[in-house]
Each structure stands twice: as C-alpha cells, then as structure tokens.
C-alpha cells in the first residue's frame, strides 16, 4: 500500500456563524463546532483511506476562544498519523474577524477515525509520510498519545510504551 502525505487528504471547510448557531452570548455553540470538526475530520480520513470511515474517539478538544456571531470559521483537518486501521486527525480551527479580516487560531482538536468495509469490519489504511516540520511533530506525538491511551485503558503495559518511556528517561 502506497504511503500518502497529509496534504493529499487535507480538508478545509469555511462557513459563517449564523444566529441560529449561537448561544445567549452570541457565540457559536460548542456542539455546532464539534459537528463541523467531525465532518471535516471524516472527509480527511476518507480521502486518506478511500474507505468508509467512522469516528472512533474525540481525543482532545480545546475551546480556547469564543467564536462570535458573524465570524467566518475555517476548519482545517489533516491526518497526523495512520495506524493499521485507524487514523488520527488533527484539526485547527481559525476565525476571521468580520471587520478587519484578521485570522486567529481559535481552537484545535484531535479525532480518531477507523476505516471500515461495507460490512463495518475495520480495514487497513495506507501509511502516512509527513513532510513538514509540523507534520513530523504531530506524527511523533500521535504515537505517544496512542500509547498513553492504551496504557490508561489497560491494553498496554506501561513498560511497553516505548515512546512514553523515552519522554521520561532522557
């Protein structure tokens, strides 16, 4: 299976925050943003795997800034690492000031998707070949996050988590 680069599956979705999508403070509902992120991540995972993909987990979400009514919101999703049947998708969320046009990073998230066949059985995905420094950094961090998750779930012994050990042994 040919390795793919993050740029081959990068997904960029841009939309405006409308009144029906805001809370009483006139900021985008967190759940609305989660839905937008899930859709963008799903498209990126499907582009990478060329399979049906399902959300396995939402590993991390940071609501660092409120996104006000009328803002232009851009969700950028890229595969940060591919494992055997799963893919970690890193999302950067940007907002554009409606008056100045200035773009600011508002939030970020990490989702995990699994590729499945038509019967719902997990299926292998192509490996990922990161190119930029940021892609390489996210690629390495994805393995640490996966090992930590496996250790916390009791599916991996702490002494087997080589990437985590390396963090604390140096």
N, C-alpha and C positions, 0 to 999 in steps of 0.2 A: 504494500500500500504506500503510495507516494506521500511524503510529508508535505504539509501545507504551511503557509505563513499566516500570521494573524491578519495581514492586510487582505488576504483572499476572502475572508469571511466578515471583515469589519462591517458593522451596520450602524448607520447614522439616521436617527429619526428626529425630526424637528416639528414642533407644534406650538400653538399658543395656549396659554392658560385662560380658560373661559369662566364666566361667573358660576356656571353650574358645577364646576370642578373645584370650587374653593370652600374653605371653612368660614366661620363667622369673622375671622380676622382678614378675610380676602386673600388668603394664601392657599396654594394648591394643596388639596388633601394628600396625606402621605399614601393612602391606599391607591389613589389615582396615579401617583408617581410610581408606586410598586408595579402597577399593571403595565404602565408604559415600559418600565425596565424589563419586565418579564417578556413582553412582546419582542423588544429589541434583542434580548439575550437569546430567545428562541430562534429568531431569524439567523443570528450569527452561528448558533450551534448547528442549525440545519444546513447552512452554507458550508460549514466545515465538514460535516459528516455526510451530507447528501442523503440523510435519513430522516425519518420522523424523530422528533426529539421531545422529551418530557422533562419538566422541571423536577429535579431530584431534591434540591435544597436551596434555600436562600441563606448563604453562609454569613453574609455581612451586609448591613445597610447602615450608612451614616447619613442622617438628615442634618447636615451641617448648617445649611442656610434655608430660610423660608423662601419659597418661590411665589412672588406676588402676582395677583390678577393682572393679566395683560402681558406678562413676560413671555418671551419666546424661549422655549425649553428645548435643548438638544440632548438626546441620549445617545452616547457612543458606546457600542458593545463590541468587544474583541475577545477572541479565545485567548486565555492566558496559558492554558496547558491542556493537553489531551492525554487521557489515561487510556486504559484498554477500551472501555465502552462509555466512559464519561468525559465531559469537558468542563473545565472551569471557565466561566465567562466573567470578565472584569468590565464593569460599567462606570463610565464617567458621565456625570450629569452637569450640563452647563446651562446658565441662564443669561439671557441677553437683556440688558436694561432697555425698556421700551422707549426711553427718551434719548439716552446717549449712545445706545448700541454697544456699550461695553459688555464684553463676555466675561463671566465669572464662574469658576467651578463651584457648584452649589452642593453637590452630593456625590457619593460613589457607592457602589455595591458589588458584591461577588455572588454569583449564582452558580449552581452546578446543574448540568443537563446530562441526560443519558440518551443515547441513540438507541432506537428500537426498530425491529422489523414490523411487518404488518400484523403480526400476532401479539406484539407487545414484548417480545423477547429482546433483551439487550443485545446489541450487535457492535462489533469492533469499529473503531473510528481511526482515521488517519492520524499519525503523529504530528506534532506541531514543531515548526522550526522558527523560533523567534529570531528577529533580525536587529531591531533597535536595542539600545541600552535599556530602555523602559520595558520592552517586551521580554528581554532576558531577565531583568529583575523580577518581573511578575511571574515568569515561568519558574524560576527557582523558588520563589515564595509559595507558589501553588503546591509544590510537593511538601513543603513544611506544613502548610495548612491541612493538607490531606492526611499526613502522618499524625498531626495533633488530633484531628477528628477521629481517626481510627483508634488512637490510644485512649481518648476520652470515652469512646463507645465500647472499649474492651475488646476490640477486634485486632489490636496490635499491642505487643508488649512494649513498654517504654524503652527497653534496651535495644529493641529492633528498629526504633525510629532514628535511623542514622542521621538524617538531616537535622532533626531537633537536637540530638546529642552534639552535633558539630557546632551548633549555636552556643552551647553552654560549656563546651570543653576547650575552646580556643583561648 
